[in-house]
Amino acid sequence: MRIRLLGFTAAVILAVLGAMGPVAQAAAPGVDGQKCTTGGGSVEYNSSSGLWTCVGGQYSGESVP
């Protein structure tokens, strides 16, 4: 009985931590256009992904919100 309870508790904890991962990434500050250009890059629109990205420089490949 204890092993089942321990396994269930571990599964719940892992599920909660797994759900929090994308939320933590979304809350992390991204590279804005000013940082991109200051770092030597340029902000360009990628029509295939529909996202603005920093091309070249220190933040190359980073998404720009």
DSSP file (Angstrom, degrees, kcal/mol; ACC not computed):
  #  RESIDUE AA STRUCTURE BP1 BP2  ACC     N-H-->O    O-->H-N    N-H-->O    O-->H-N    TCO  KAPPA ALPHA  PHI   PSI    X-CA   Y-CA   Z-CA
    1    1 A M     >        0   0    0      0, 0.0     4,-2.0     0, 0.0     5,-0.2   0.000 360.0 360.0 360.0 -41.3    0.0    0.0    0.0
    2    2 A R  H  >  +     0   0    0      1,-0.2     4,-2.6     2,-0.2     5,-0.2   0.877 360.0  53.1 -65.9 -37.3    2.8    2.4    0.9
    3    3 A I  H  > S+     0   0    0      2,-0.2     4,-2.6     1,-0.2    -1,-0.2   0.899 108.8  49.2 -67.0 -39.6    4.6    1.7   -2.4
    4    4 A R  H  > S+     0   0    0      2,-0.2     4,-2.5     1,-0.2    -1,-0.2   0.912 112.6  47.7 -64.4 -42.0    1.5    2.5   -4.4
    5    5 A L  H  X S+     0   0    0     -4,-2.0     4,-2.4     2,-0.2    -2,-0.2   0.904 112.8  48.7 -65.4 -41.3    1.0    5.8   -2.5
    6    6 A L  H  X S+     0   0    0     -4,-2.6     4,-2.3     2,-0.2    -2,-0.2   0.907 112.6  48.2 -64.7 -42.4    4.6    6.7   -3.0
    7    7 A G  H  X S+     0   0    0     -4,-2.6     4,-2.2     2,-0.2    -2,-0.2   0.903 112.1  48.9 -64.7 -42.2    4.4    5.9   -6.7
    8    8 A F  H  X S+     0   0    0     -4,-2.5     4,-2.2     2,-0.2    -2,-0.2   0.913 111.6  49.4 -63.4 -43.4    1.2    7.9   -7.1
    9    9 A T  H  X S+     0   0    0     -4,-2.4     4,-2.3     1,-0.2    -2,-0.2   0.910 111.2  49.3 -62.8 -42.7    2.7   10.9   -5.2
   10   10 A A  H  X S+     0   0    0     -4,-2.3     4,-2.4     1,-0.2    -1,-0.2   0.895 110.4  51.1 -63.8 -39.9    5.8   10.8   -7.4
   11   11 A A  H  X S+     0   0    0     -4,-2.2     4,-2.1     2,-0.2    -2,-0.2   0.902 110.6  48.5 -65.0 -41.1    3.7   10.7  -10.6
   12   12 A V  H  X S+     0   0    0     -4,-2.2     4,-2.2     2,-0.2    -2,-0.2   0.917 111.8  49.3 -65.2 -43.3    1.7   13.7   -9.5
   13   13 A I  H  X S+     0   0    0     -4,-2.3     4,-2.5     1,-0.2    -2,-0.2   0.924 112.0  48.1 -63.0 -44.6    4.8   15.7   -8.6
   14   14 A L  H  X S+     0   0    0     -4,-2.4     4,-2.3     1,-0.2    -1,-0.2   0.878 110.5  51.9 -64.6 -37.4    6.4   14.9  -12.0
   15   15 A A  H  X S+     0   0    0     -4,-2.1     4,-1.8     2,-0.2    -1,-0.2   0.907 110.9  47.4 -65.0 -41.2    3.2   15.8  -13.8
   16   16 A V  H  X S+     0   0    0     -4,-2.2     4,-1.4     2,-0.2    -2,-0.2   0.921 113.3  47.6 -66.7 -43.6    3.1   19.2  -12.1
   17   17 A L  H  X S+     0   0    0     -4,-2.5     4,-0.9     1,-0.2    -2,-0.2   0.878 110.7  52.7 -65.6 -36.7    6.8   19.9  -12.8
   18   18 A G  H  < S+     0   0    0     -4,-2.3     3,-0.3     1,-0.2    -1,-0.2   0.859 109.1  49.1 -65.8 -35.5    6.3   18.9  -16.4
   19   19 A A  H  X S+     0   0    0     -4,-1.8     4,-0.6     1,-0.2    -1,-0.2   0.771 107.4  55.7 -74.4 -25.6    3.4   21.3  -16.8
   20   20 A M  H  X S+     0   0    0     -4,-1.4     4,-2.2     1,-0.2    -1,-0.2   0.686  89.3  78.5 -80.7 -18.1    5.4   24.1  -15.2
   21   21 A G  H  X S+     0   0    0     -4,-0.9     4,-1.9    -3,-0.3     5,-0.2   0.947  95.8  41.5 -58.3 -55.8    8.3   23.8  -17.7
   22   22 A P  H  > S+     0   0    0      0, 0.0     4,-2.2     0, 0.0    -1,-0.2   0.841 113.1  55.6 -63.2 -31.6    6.7   25.6  -20.6
   23   23 A V  H  X S+     0   0    0     -4,-0.6     4,-1.7     2,-0.2    -2,-0.2   0.907 107.4  49.0 -66.3 -40.7    5.2   28.3  -18.3
   24   24 A A  H  X S+     0   0    0     -4,-2.2     4,-0.9     1,-0.2    -1,-0.2   0.879 111.1  50.0 -67.0 -36.9    8.7   29.0  -17.0
   25   25 A Q  H  < S+     0   0    0     -4,-1.9     3,-0.4     1,-0.2    -2,-0.2   0.898 110.2  49.9 -67.4 -39.5   10.1   29.3  -20.5
   26   26 A A  H  < S+     0   0    0     -4,-2.2    -1,-0.2     1,-0.2    -2,-0.2   0.826 109.4  52.2 -68.3 -30.5    7.3   31.7  -21.5
   27   27 A A  H  < S+     0   0    0     -4,-1.7    -1,-0.2    -5,-0.2    -2,-0.2   0.689  87.0 100.7 -79.6 -18.0    7.9   33.9  -18.5
   28   28 A A  S  < S-     0   0    0     -4,-0.9     2,-0.1    -3,-0.4    -3,-0.0  -0.461  85.6-107.6 -69.0 136.0   11.6   34.2  -19.2
   29   29 A P        -     0   0    0      0, 0.0    -1,-0.1     0, 0.0     2,-0.1  -0.417  37.6-152.6 -67.1 136.6   12.5   37.5  -20.8
   30   30 A G        -     0   0    0     -2,-0.1     2,-0.6    -4,-0.1    34,-0.1  -0.231  29.6 -78.2 -95.5-172.2   13.4   37.2  -24.5
   31   31 A V        -     0   0    0     32,-0.9     2,-0.1    -2,-0.1    -1,-0.1  -0.800  46.9-153.6 -90.2 124.6   15.5   39.3  -26.7
   32   32 A D     >  -     0   0    0     -2,-0.6     4,-2.2    32,-0.2     5,-0.2  -0.438  32.0 -97.7 -91.5 173.6   13.8   42.5  -27.8
   33   33 A G  H  > S+     0   0    0      1,-0.2     4,-2.4     2,-0.2     5,-0.2   0.853 122.1  53.7 -59.7 -37.6   14.6   44.4  -31.0
   34   34 A Q  H  > S+     0   0    0      2,-0.2     4,-2.4     1,-0.2    -1,-0.2   0.918 109.3  47.4 -65.2 -44.1   16.9   46.9  -29.3
   35   35 A K  H  > S+     0   0    0      2,-0.2     4,-2.0     1,-0.2    -2,-0.2   0.898 111.3  52.9 -62.9 -40.3   19.0   44.1  -27.7
   36   36 A C  H  <>S+     0   0    0     -4,-2.2     5,-2.6     2,-0.2    23,-0.2   0.944 113.2  41.1 -61.5 -50.0   19.3   42.4  -31.1
   37   37 A T  H ><5S+     0   0    0     -4,-2.4     3,-1.2     1,-0.2    -1,-0.2   0.858 113.6  53.4 -70.3 -33.9   20.5   45.4  -33.0
   38   38 A T  H 3<5S+     0   0    0     -4,-2.4    -1,-0.2     1,-0.3    -2,-0.2   0.853 105.1  56.3 -65.7 -33.9   22.8   46.5  -30.1
   39   39 A G  T 3<5S-     0   0    0     -4,-2.0    19,-2.0    -5,-0.2    -1,-0.3   0.389 128.7 -97.1 -79.8   4.2   24.3   43.0  -30.2
   40   40 A G  T < 5S+     0   0    0     -3,-1.2    17,-0.3     1,-0.3    -3,-0.2   0.575  88.6 108.0  95.6  10.2   25.2   43.4  -33.9
   41   41 A G      < -     0   0    0     -5,-2.6     2,-0.3    -6,-0.2    -1,-0.3  -0.418  58.5-127.5-108.5-174.5   22.2   41.7  -35.4
   42   42 A S  E     -A   55   0A   0     13,-2.0    13,-3.1    -2,-0.1     2,-0.6  -0.984  20.1-119.7-135.1 148.5   19.0   42.6  -37.3
   43   43 A V  E     +A   54   0A   0     -2,-0.3     2,-0.3    11,-0.2    11,-0.2  -0.771  39.0 175.5 -90.0 123.0   15.4   41.7  -36.7
   44   44 A E  E     -A   53   0A   0      9,-2.8     9,-3.0    -2,-0.6     2,-0.5  -0.958  29.9-121.3-131.7 148.7   13.9   39.9  -39.6
   45   45 A Y  E     -A   52   0A   0     -2,-0.3     2,-0.8     7,-0.2     7,-0.2  -0.750  17.0-151.5 -89.1 129.1   10.5   38.2  -40.2
   46   46 A N  E  >> -A   51   0A   0      5,-2.8     4,-2.6    -2,-0.5     5,-1.0  -0.880   7.3-168.0-100.8 105.5   10.5   34.5  -41.0
   47   47 A S  T  45S+     0   0    0     -2,-0.8    -1,-0.1     1,-0.2     5,-0.0   0.765  82.6  58.8 -69.1 -25.1    7.4   33.9  -43.1
   48   48 A S  T  45S+     0   0    0      1,-0.2    -1,-0.2     3,-0.1    -2,-0.0   0.870 120.6  26.0 -72.8 -34.8    7.7   30.1  -42.8
   49   49 A S  T  45S-     0   0    0     -3,-0.4    -2,-0.2     2,-0.2    -1,-0.2   0.666  99.8-130.2 -98.7 -19.6    7.4   30.1  -39.0
   50   50 A G  T  <5 +     0   0    0     -4,-2.6     2,-0.3     1,-0.3    -3,-0.2   0.717  67.5 118.3  78.0  20.5    5.5   33.4  -38.7
   51   51 A L  E   < -A   46   0A   0     -5,-1.0    -5,-2.8    -7,-0.0     2,-0.4  -0.875  65.9-123.1-121.8 152.2    8.0   34.7  -36.1
   52   52 A W  E     -AB  45  64A   0     12,-0.5    12,-2.8    -2,-0.3     2,-0.3  -0.790  38.3-177.4 -87.2 134.4   10.4   37.6  -35.8
   53   53 A T  E     -AB  44  63A   0     -9,-3.0    -9,-2.8    -2,-0.4     2,-0.5  -0.926  30.6-114.0-133.3 157.8   13.9   36.5  -35.2
   54   54 A C  E     -A   43   0A   0      8,-2.6     7,-3.6     5,-0.3     2,-0.5  -0.808  32.0-161.6 -89.9 125.8   17.3   38.1  -34.6
   55   55 A V  E     -A   42   0A   0    -13,-3.1   -13,-2.0    -2,-0.5     5,-0.1  -0.946  52.3  -8.1-115.7 123.9   19.7   37.3  -37.4
   56   56 A G  S    S+     0   0    0     -2,-0.5     3,-0.4   -15,-0.2   -15,-0.2   0.005  95.1  61.5  81.8 168.2   23.4   37.7  -36.9
   57   57 A G  S >  S-     0   0    0    -17,-0.3     3,-1.0     1,-0.2   -17,-0.2  -0.263 107.4 -35.2  76.9-162.2   25.3   39.2  -34.0
   58   58 A Q  T 3  S+     0   0    0    -19,-2.0    -1,-0.2     1,-0.2   -18,-0.1   0.795 138.5  41.2 -69.1 -32.3   25.3   38.0  -30.4
   59   59 A Y  T >  S+     0   0    0     -3,-0.4     3,-2.2   -23,-0.2    -5,-0.3  -0.003  78.9 161.3-108.0  27.3   21.6   36.9  -30.2
   60   60 A S  T <   +     0   0    0     -3,-1.0    -5,-0.2     1,-0.3     3,-0.1  -0.224  68.0  15.7 -55.4 130.5   21.4   35.2  -33.6
   61   61 A G  T 3  S+     0   0    0     -7,-3.6    -1,-0.3     1,-0.3     2,-0.2   0.298  92.1 132.7  89.9  -8.9   18.5   32.8  -33.9
   62   62 A E    <   -     0   0    0     -3,-2.2    -8,-2.6    -8,-0.3    -1,-0.3  -0.501  60.7-113.4 -77.4 144.8   16.7   34.1  -30.9
   63   63 A S  E     -B   53   0A   0    -10,-0.2   -32,-0.9    -2,-0.2   -10,-0.3  -0.551  23.5-148.5 -76.8 139.5   13.0   34.8  -31.1
   64   64 A V  E      B   52   0A   0    -12,-2.8   -12,-0.5    -2,-0.2   -32,-0.2  -0.950 360.0 360.0-111.9 119.3   12.0   38.5  -30.8
   65   65 A P              0   0    0      0, 0.0   -33,-0.1     0, 0.0    -1,-0.1   0.502 360.0 360.0 -70.6 360.0    8.5   39.1  -29.3
